[in-house]
Amino acid sequence: MVPLLVVLGVLGVSASGPLIAGTLASTSVTALAIAFWRNAIASVVMAAPVAVRSPQQFRRLGRREYAWSAVAGTALAFHFVCFILSLTLTSVAASTALVCLQSGWIAVFSLIRGRKLPTPVVVGLGMSFAGVIAITGLDLGTSPGALQGDLLAVAGGILAALYTMAGGKARETMGTATYTALCYAVCAVLVAAMALASGQRLTGFEPAGWAGILAITVAAQLVGHTAFNHLVATLSPLVVSMFILLEIPGAAILAAVFLHEMLPVGIYAGLGLILAGLAVVVIGQRRARPARGIELPTEPELGAD
């Protein structure tokens, strides 16, 4: 059962970028519509079992829970906007790798707050950001649009880190289903407001567009992240975190096969540096003792891409 969940989880999250890019390129679906519907649907799916079996969980929520969930939902909304827009400007492989830097950014935020990081984490950060420089440098020579997409993906990774840290605070006193339902709902409302302000429609798409939205929601939000949530209960957070990193090569492979996305060798070298660096960061963070002052979530925060 565990190997099947690993395969489903990796395939689900890896399919997110290629499915979004393909849907945006071949249908009239807007970027904000994808962000809205995947979060609105996921919020209902997560909230329904709690509302039926244990509705008192929502009634017990206090100001603190609502506040941290709102912060997390806000960061998640802007994360999705940056990530999805980046997929219209740069390659799926580059966008996915850059947005997956959230573990690295969490370590950076710890460093900014004056906390000492273990040497392996610092080395891993250096490797990851060297990969970022390699990718953005090559894209700068390709087109300004590709560089803009890279920068949006980097911003998406920073926002994913903020979402993770705020979610960690919220989940100190909230169940996973209650938190995700509330967080996704806040995200969906904010994205709907952005769509209204920018004039992007959320409905009225052709059947192929709705099929794309449904595929993105099921593959990434429901199958992929649900599989990883189950794995967290049976495997160590370190092992699950390492499996999640397989999204980087997975997205690149799927984009190459289904979108015929072929990139310069230097881009793949940058992807490899980011993947290796993040692996070192994850291992270094998990091995660090609490006494060394590193505040990190006790388990992976899922559902950010």
N, C-alpha and C positions, 0 to 999 in steps of 0.2 A: 504493500500500500504506500509506503514512504517513497520508493522510487517513482511511482506513478504521480504522486503529489509534486515531487520535485520537477518532473518533466512538464506537468501541467502548469506549475507556477512559472517556470522559466519561459515556456512558450507563450503563456498569457501575457506576462509583462514585456517580453521581447516583441510581441506583435503590436504593442501599443503605437510606437512610432510609425512603423510601416503602414498600419491600418489608417492612422490619422492622415499621413501624407497622401496615401492613395485615395482616400475619401475626399479630401480637399481638392485634389487635382482632377478628379473625374466626375464630381457632382457639384451641385449648387450649395451644398452644406457650408455654413460659415464656421469659422474657428470658435467663436463664442457659443455657437449652438452645440458643438461637440462637448465643450467644457460643461455647459449647462445640463444637457441631458444625461451624460454619464454620471454626474454627481446627483442630480435629482432622482434618477432611477435607483442609484445605489443607496441613497438616503432612505427611500421608501423600503427597499429590500432589507436594509439593516434594521429599520425601525419597526417593521411589521411584527416580527417574532417577539420583540420586547414588549410592544404594545399589547399583544395578545396574552403572552405568558406572564409578564411581570411589569404591568404598567406603572407600578409604584416607583420604578427606577427613575422615570422621568419626573415624577412629583417630588422626589427627594433631592433633586438638583438645586444647588444654591447659587449665589452670586458668583462665587469663585469658579465653579464648574462652567457656568455660562460664559464668563469672561475669557477663560483660557480656551474654551471651544471656539469662541468668536475670533480670538486672535489666530488660532490655528486655521479656521475656515477662511479668514481673510488672506493669510499667507498662501493657502492652497489655491484660492481663486486667482491670485496674481501669478502664482507658479504656473497654473494651467495656461493662462493667457500667454505668458512668455514662451513656454514650451511649445504650444501648438503653433504660435506665430513663427517660431524659429524653424519649424518643419517646412514652412513655405519659402524659406530663404536659403537654408543650408541643407546639407545632406542629413538623412535620417541617422546614419552612423555617428556623425559628429554631434548632432543635436542630442542624441540619447546619451552619449558618453559624457558630454559636458554637463548635462542636467543631472547625471548620476553622481556628480561630485559632492552631493549633500553630506556624506560622511566626512569628507575632507573639510567642508566648511564648518561643520560642528566643531571639529578640532581647532580650526582657525579661531572661531569665536571663543573657545576656551582659552586659547593663547592670548587673545586680545584682552580678556578679563584677568590676565595676570597669572594664569594657571600654568604650571610647568608641565610640558608634554614629554613623554618618554622619547628617547632618541629614535626608535623605529618609526614612531608616528611622524616625527619631523622629516625623516628620510622619505617616508611614503608620500607626505605632502609635497616634498620637492619633486619626486618622480611624477606625481599626478599633474602638478602645475607646469612641469616641463612638457608634458603631453599636451596641455592646453595651449602653450605657446607654439608648439609644433603645428597643431591643427589651425589655430587662428592665423599664424604666419603664412601658412600655405593658402588659406582661404583669402587672405588679404591680397595675395598675388592673383587669385582667381577672379574675384569680383567683390565690390563693396557690399553687395547684398548678402553674400555668403558670410562675410565678416560680421555684418549686423545680426544675422541669424545666430552666429556663434555667441555673440555678446548677449543676445536674448536667452540663449540656452544656459549660459553661465549665470545670468540673473535668475533663471528658473531654478537652478541648483541652490543658489543662496536662499531663495524663498522656500524651497523644499526643506532646507536645514532649519529655518525659522519655524516652519510648520511642524517639523519633527520635535523640536525642543518645546514648543507650546503644547503640542499633543502629549508629550511626556508629563508635563505639569498637570494637564487635565486628567490624565489617566491614573494619577496617584489616588484619586477618589472616585473614579468613574469606571464602569465596565466598558469593554471594547466596543460592543454593539451600540450601547447608548452614546458613547463618545463619537463614533464614526457617523452614526445617523445624524447627530446634531451638527458635527463639523461639515459633513457633506451638504447638509441643508443650508447652512450659512454660506458656504461656497456657491451653491446653486443660486441663491438669492442675489448675491453680489454680482455674479456673472450675468444674471438676467438684467440687473440694473445697468451694467456696462453695455450690454447689447442694446437696451433701450436708448441709452445716451449716444451710442455710436451709430445707431440705425441698422445694426445687423439683425436680421430676422432669426427667429428661433423655430419657426414652423414653415410649412408650405414647400417642403422639399419633395423631390421625386422619390419613388420607391427605392431606387438604388442608394440614395442619400440616407434614407431611414435605415436601410439594411446596414450601411456603413456605421452609423451611430450605434445601432444595436450590437454589431460585431465588436466595436471598440469597447462598449460597456461590458459585454459578457466576457470577452477575452481578458482584458486588462483589469477591470475593476472587480468583477465577480469571480471569474475562474482563477486568474493569476494570483491576485492578492488574497483571496480566500484560501487558496492552497497554501500559501506561505503562512497565513495566520494559523492554520492547522498544524503546520510543521513546527512553528514556534513552541507549541504545546508538547511536542515529542522529541525535538532535537534541541541542541544548545543554540543560543542566539548567535554565537560565532559562526556555526555551520550554516545557519539560515542566511546570515548576512553575506557569507561567501557565495551561496547559491544565487542570491539576488544580484550580485555583481555579474553573473552570467548574462544579464540583460544586455550588457554592452556588446559582446560579440554576437549574441543572439539576434539583436536588432540589425546589426551590420549584415549578418548572413541572410536574414529574411528580406532585407531591402535589396540585397544583391540578386537574390533568386526571383522575387516577385515584382520588384520595381526596376530591375536591371540597373541598379545603382553601383557603378564601378568608380572607385576613387583612386587618386594617386597613392603610390606606395607610402609616401610620407605621412599621409592621413592615417593609414592603418598602423604605422609605427607610433603615432601619437595616441591612437586608441589603446595600443598595447601598453604604453607607458601609464596612461590613466588607470587602466585595469590593474596593472601590477602595483601601482602606487596605492590605489584604494584598498587592495588586498592587504598590503603592509599596514595601512592606517587602521583598518578594521581589526586585524590581529593585535596590533600594538595597543589599541584602545581597550580591547577586551582583556588583555593581560595586565593592564595597568591596575594597580591597587587603588582603592578609594582614597587612601591616605595621601596619594600623590596629587589629589585635587582635581581629578578629571570628572566632570559631571556629564554623563551620557545616559541615554535611555537604557533601561535594563533589557529591552528587546527591540528588534527592528520596528520602525514605524513604517507601515505599509500603506500603499494607495496613493503615492505622490506623483505618479506619471502614467 
